Amino acid sequence: MIGVLVPAHDEAATIGRCLRSLQKAARHPGLNGCEVRIVVALDACSDSTAAICRELQVETIDLQARCVGAARAAAAARLLQQGARWLASTDADGTVPPQWLAAQLDARSDAFCGVVDVATSGRRSRHLRRLFRRSERWGDGHGRVHGANLGVSAQAYRAVGGFAALGCGEDVDLVRRLSAAGASVRWAGAPVVTTSARLLGRARGGFADYLAGLTLEQQSAPAVCQLTGTG
């Protein structure tokens, strides 16, 4: 069984799209009928996130940690109890492509680290996407860690103690411990998970703060750099 874990804190605006993309990925023929279970960790949610999960018949667990690392760990623990042999992680504001889970299993490694891209819905988000693409590393061997596009075998996950209860960087911390323990890591340039262009995220120091930092850097750069695209 493949387990998919999704931490969520008041994600009603995006969780439906995320879960529908995961359900589509769970039906990919490359999985050869392997069972897929999705668990959403509802961390201090006060909006309709839980109701949307129920509508889509997705299992949830409740906690009041206000901590993304604790939320990921809680969802992972539930999935391991249910017999998951592989844990795939994404974010509630992300959208995965249909081949996402199949590609993780095809990598035949202890861990899978993929890249993300920024969704575009208007002028501001297109500008953010350009800034992000200029700063990101692409292709195989990229060396980036994103909790929105991450996978790990149950055996390797247990061996290093799983996700730590960190307010941010729990994904990087896990991969560092996996690498230190000698686990094989696939730094895959595809498939790419699409995430939102929001600048106010749920975890301080997380991806939204990173995007906000890119805009501040661009605003403070000399005008000549902005014109030449080298700032």
Summary of the structure (lengths in Angstrom):
residues: 231
radius of gyration: 17.3
end to end distance: 46.5
largest distance: 56.7
contacts: 770
relative contact order: 0.17
helix: 41%
strand: 18%
